[in-house]
Amino acid sequence: MDSVFLIECTLSMISHEGENMKKMIAVNDHVIVEVIQNMEEITDGGIVIPETVIARPQGYGKIVSLGAQVNIALSLGDTIMFHRNAGMDIIIGRALFKVLKQQEVYARFDEIKEEVS
């Protein structure tokens, strides 16, 4: 079954925002990211627009685990962009994670280093 996602959970416990969770390790060609949740936006007129009503086609996240068969240039801690409906959502505590296939990663953000003259 192609739609089955495999996640290996180790017995070692790590702390995430004060709550215990099992460490997730991506397998095969999967990437696990912690989704970066955007806060509400405030218009020029001072109207607060909550995130739940803002329609964005893309999502952003930080990579927390890479499967052994991931063969694209990604590293732990990289910030990536993906389609917001891609992958499988996992909620642990207050954090939202996504399990993505490597093909569902659209871009990686690199730090821009300013040259000092």
C-alpha atoms as an extended CHARMM CRD file, in Angstrom:
* protein
*
       117  EXT
         1         1  MET       CA              0.0000000000        0.0000000000        0.0000000000  PROA      1               0.0000000000
         2         2  ASP       CA              1.5410000000        3.2860000000       -1.1330000000  PROA      2               0.0000000000
         3         3  SER       CA             -0.4700000000        5.3790000000        1.3020000000  PROA      3               0.0000000000
         4         4  VAL       CA              0.9240000000        3.6840000000        4.3890000000  PROA      4               0.0000000000
         5         5  PHE       CA              3.4080000000        5.7830000000        6.3230000000  PROA      5               0.0000000000
         6         6  LEU       CA              5.8350000000        4.0330000000        8.5910000000  PROA      6               0.0000000000
         7         7  ILE       CA              7.1940000000        5.7940000000       11.6320000000  PROA      7               0.0000000000
         8         8  GLU       CA              9.5530000000        4.0570000000       14.0050000000  PROA      8               0.0000000000
         9         9  CYS       CA              9.1770000000        5.2500000000       17.5780000000  PROA      9               0.0000000000
        10        10  THR       CA             12.1290000000        4.6600000000       19.8330000000  PROA      10              0.0000000000
        11        11  LEU       CA             11.8210000000        4.0340000000       23.5460000000  PROA      11              0.0000000000
        12        12  SER       CA             14.0240000000        6.9720000000       24.4270000000  PROA      12              0.0000000000
        13        13  MET       CA             12.0060000000        9.8940000000       25.7240000000  PROA      13              0.0000000000
        14        14  ILE       CA             12.8040000000       13.4770000000       24.7810000000  PROA      14              0.0000000000
        15        15  SER       CA             11.2910000000       16.6580000000       26.0960000000  PROA      15              0.0000000000
        16        16  HSD       CA              9.2800000000       18.9480000000       23.8230000000  PROA      16              0.0000000000
        17        17  GLU       CA              7.9670000000       22.1790000000       25.3520000000  PROA      17              0.0000000000
        18        18  GLY       CA              7.8000000000       20.6130000000       28.7920000000  PROA      18              0.0000000000
        19        19  GLU       CA              5.8980000000       17.5120000000       27.6530000000  PROA      19              0.0000000000
        20        20  ASN       CA              7.2480000000       13.9940000000       27.1480000000  PROA      20              0.0000000000
        21        21  MET       CA              6.9570000000       12.4440000000       23.7220000000  PROA      21              0.0000000000
        22        22  LYS       CA              8.5230000000        9.5240000000       21.9280000000  PROA      22              0.0000000000
        23        23  LYS       CA             11.2340000000       10.3850000000       19.4450000000  PROA      23              0.0000000000
        24        24  MET       CA              9.9830000000        9.9330000000       15.8780000000  PROA      24              0.0000000000
        25        25  ILE       CA             12.4280000000        8.6170000000       13.3130000000  PROA      25              0.0000000000
        26        26  ALA       CA             11.5370000000        8.8370000000        9.6350000000  PROA      26              0.0000000000
        27        27  VAL       CA             12.0430000000        5.6860000000        7.5680000000  PROA      27              0.0000000000
        28        28  ASN       CA             12.5120000000        5.0540000000        3.8550000000  PROA      28              0.0000000000
        29        29  ASP       CA             12.1090000000        8.2510000000        1.8050000000  PROA      29              0.0000000000
        30        30  HSD       CA             10.0920000000       10.1600000000        4.4050000000  PROA      30              0.0000000000
        31        31  VAL       CA             10.8590000000       13.5040000000        6.0330000000  PROA      31              0.0000000000
        32        32  ILE       CA              9.3440000000       14.5550000000        9.3740000000  PROA      32              0.0000000000
        33        33  VAL       CA              8.9670000000       18.2860000000        9.9160000000  PROA      33              0.0000000000
        34        34  GLU       CA              7.6960000000       20.3890000000       12.7860000000  PROA      34              0.0000000000
        35        35  VAL       CA              5.2470000000       22.7640000000       11.1580000000  PROA      35              0.0000000000
        36        36  ILE       CA              5.9510000000       26.4540000000       11.6560000000  PROA      36              0.0000000000
        37        37  GLN       CA              2.6230000000       27.8980000000       12.6710000000  PROA      37              0.0000000000
        38        38  ASN       CA              2.0400000000       31.4710000000       11.5360000000  PROA      38              0.0000000000
        39        39  MET       CA              0.2960000000       33.6940000000       14.0060000000  PROA      39              0.0000000000
        40        40  GLU       CA             -2.6390000000       35.8810000000       13.1180000000  PROA      40              0.0000000000
        41        41  GLU       CA             -2.0950000000       38.8630000000       10.8740000000  PROA      41              0.0000000000
        42        42  ILE       CA             -3.0740000000       42.4240000000       11.6600000000  PROA      42              0.0000000000
        43        43  THR       CA             -4.2620000000       44.6360000000        8.7940000000  PROA      43              0.0000000000
        44        44  ASP       CA             -3.2100000000       48.2650000000        8.4030000000  PROA      44              0.0000000000
        45        45  GLY       CA             -6.5790000000       49.2180000000        9.9070000000  PROA      45              0.0000000000
        46        46  GLY       CA             -5.9040000000       47.1120000000       13.0380000000  PROA      46              0.0000000000
        47        47  ILE       CA             -8.2320000000       44.2060000000       12.2160000000  PROA      47              0.0000000000
        48        48  VAL       CA             -6.9110000000       40.8650000000       13.5010000000  PROA      48              0.0000000000
        49        49  ILE       CA             -7.2250000000       38.0030000000       11.0010000000  PROA      49              0.0000000000
        50        50  PRO       CA             -6.7020000000       34.5980000000       12.6870000000  PROA      50              0.0000000000
        51        51  GLU       CA             -4.5690000000       31.9630000000       10.9890000000  PROA      51              0.0000000000
        52        52  THR       CA             -7.5530000000       29.6360000000       10.6030000000  PROA      52              0.0000000000
        53        53  VAL       CA             -9.1740000000       31.8640000000        7.9660000000  PROA      53              0.0000000000
        54        54  ILE       CA             -6.0450000000       32.7340000000        5.9830000000  PROA      54              0.0000000000
        55        55  ALA       CA             -5.8270000000       30.5250000000        2.8970000000  PROA      55              0.0000000000
        56        56  ARG       CA             -2.2100000000       29.7930000000        1.9930000000  PROA      56              0.0000000000
        57        57  PRO       CA             -1.2760000000       27.1070000000       -0.5040000000  PROA      57              0.0000000000
        58        58  GLN       CA              2.0760000000       26.4080000000        1.1500000000  PROA      58              0.0000000000
        59        59  GLY       CA              3.3080000000       25.3650000000        4.5650000000  PROA      59              0.0000000000
        60        60  TYR       CA              6.6760000000       25.7540000000        6.2280000000  PROA      60              0.0000000000
        61        61  GLY       CA              8.5020000000       23.5320000000        8.6760000000  PROA      61              0.0000000000
        62        62  LYS       CA             11.7960000000       22.5810000000       10.3040000000  PROA      62              0.0000000000
        63        63  ILE       CA             13.1530000000       19.1100000000        9.5850000000  PROA      63              0.0000000000
        64        64  VAL       CA             13.3630000000       16.9280000000       12.7160000000  PROA      64              0.0000000000
        65        65  SER       CA             14.0610000000       13.5420000000       11.0620000000  PROA      65              0.0000000000
        66        66  LEU       CA             15.1720000000       12.2070000000        7.6610000000  PROA      66              0.0000000000
        67        67  GLY       CA             14.6620000000        8.6710000000        6.3620000000  PROA      67              0.0000000000
        68        68  ALA       CA             17.6890000000        6.7000000000        5.1820000000  PROA      68              0.0000000000
        69        69  GLN       CA             16.5240000000        6.7370000000        1.5450000000  PROA      69              0.0000000000
        70        70  VAL       CA             16.1220000000       10.5210000000        1.2910000000  PROA      70              0.0000000000
        71        71  ASN       CA             18.4730000000       11.4230000000       -1.5410000000  PROA      71              0.0000000000
        72        72  ILE       CA             17.9500000000       15.1710000000       -1.8590000000  PROA      72              0.0000000000
        73        73  ALA       CA             20.1160000000       17.8220000000       -0.2060000000  PROA      73              0.0000000000
        74        74  LEU       CA             18.3260000000       18.1810000000        3.1280000000  PROA      74              0.0000000000
        75        75  SER       CA             19.6870000000       18.2610000000        6.6730000000  PROA      75              0.0000000000
        76        76  LEU       CA             18.2240000000       18.2070000000       10.1520000000  PROA      76              0.0000000000
        77        77  GLY       CA             17.1070000000       21.6910000000       11.1660000000  PROA      77              0.0000000000
        78        78  ASP       CA             16.5880000000       22.9400000000        7.5860000000  PROA      78              0.0000000000
        79        79  THR       CA             13.5270000000       25.1120000000        6.9820000000  PROA      79              0.0000000000
        80        80  ILE       CA             11.4980000000       23.8200000000        4.0340000000  PROA      80              0.0000000000
        81        81  MET       CA              8.3480000000       24.6590000000        2.0780000000  PROA      81              0.0000000000
        82        82  PHE       CA              5.6560000000       22.1130000000        1.1490000000  PROA      82              0.0000000000
        83        83  HSD       CA              2.0230000000       22.0750000000        0.0080000000  PROA      83              0.0000000000
        84        84  ARG       CA             -0.2100000000       22.5850000000        3.0430000000  PROA      84              0.0000000000
        85        85  ASN       CA             -2.2960000000       19.4830000000        2.1980000000  PROA      85              0.0000000000
        86        86  ALA       CA              0.7380000000       17.2390000000        1.6010000000  PROA      86              0.0000000000
        87        87  GLY       CA              1.7340000000       14.4020000000        3.8770000000  PROA      87              0.0000000000
        88        88  MET       CA              0.1670000000       13.1950000000        7.0910000000  PROA      88              0.0000000000
        89        89  ASP       CA             -0.4430000000       15.4080000000       10.1380000000  PROA      89              0.0000000000
        90        90  ILE       CA              0.6470000000       14.2990000000       13.5990000000  PROA      90              0.0000000000
        91        91  ILE       CA             -0.2180000000       16.3210000000       16.7120000000  PROA      91              0.0000000000
        92        92  ILE       CA              1.9230000000       15.7170000000       19.7870000000  PROA      92              0.0000000000
        93        93  GLY       CA              1.2110000000       17.9680000000       22.7300000000  PROA      93              0.0000000000
        94        94  ARG       CA              0.8430000000       21.4430000000       21.2780000000  PROA      94              0.0000000000
        95        95  ALA       CA              3.1370000000       20.8200000000       18.2940000000  PROA      95              0.0000000000
        96        96  LEU       CA              2.0330000000       19.9240000000       14.7700000000  PROA      96              0.0000000000
        97        97  PHE       CA              4.2820000000       17.6240000000       12.7430000000  PROA      97              0.0000000000
        98        98  LYS       CA              3.9880000000       16.4260000000        9.1390000000  PROA      98              0.0000000000
        99        99  VAL       CA              5.3180000000       13.2300000000        7.6130000000  PROA      99              0.0000000000
       100       100  LEU       CA              6.1860000000       14.0090000000        3.9870000000  PROA      100             0.0000000000
       101       101  LYS       CA              7.6600000000       12.0310000000        1.1260000000  PROA      101             0.0000000000
       102       102  GLN       CA             10.8050000000       13.6290000000       -0.2570000000  PROA      102             0.0000000000
       103       103  GLN       CA              8.9400000000       14.4900000000       -3.4880000000  PROA      103             0.0000000000
       104       104  GLU       CA              6.5340000000       16.6650000000       -1.4570000000  PROA      104             0.0000000000
       105       105  VAL       CA              9.3520000000       19.0310000000       -0.3800000000  PROA      105             0.0000000000
       106       106  TYR       CA              9.2590000000       22.0230000000       -2.7450000000  PROA      106             0.0000000000
       107       107  ALA       CA             12.1040000000       24.1910000000       -1.4500000000  PROA      107             0.0000000000
       108       108  ARG       CA             14.7630000000       24.5710000000        1.2100000000  PROA      108             0.0000000000
       109       109  PHE       CA             15.5620000000       28.0070000000        2.6450000000  PROA      109             0.0000000000
       110       110  ASP       CA             19.2260000000       28.9340000000        2.9930000000  PROA      110             0.0000000000
       111       111  GLU       CA             20.4810000000       31.7380000000        5.1880000000  PROA      111             0.0000000000
       112       112  ILE       CA             21.5140000000       34.8270000000        3.2750000000  PROA      112             0.0000000000
       113       113  LYS       CA             24.9270000000       35.9540000000        4.4050000000  PROA      113             0.0000000000
       114       114  GLU       CA             25.6530000000       39.6400000000        3.9890000000  PROA      114             0.0000000000
       115       115  GLU       CA             29.1110000000       40.5490000000        2.8050000000  PROA      115             0.0000000000
       116       116  VAL       CA             30.9580000000       43.0900000000        4.9330000000  PROA      116             0.0000000000
       117       117  SER       CA             32.8140000000       45.6140000000        2.8250000000  PROA      117             0.0000000000
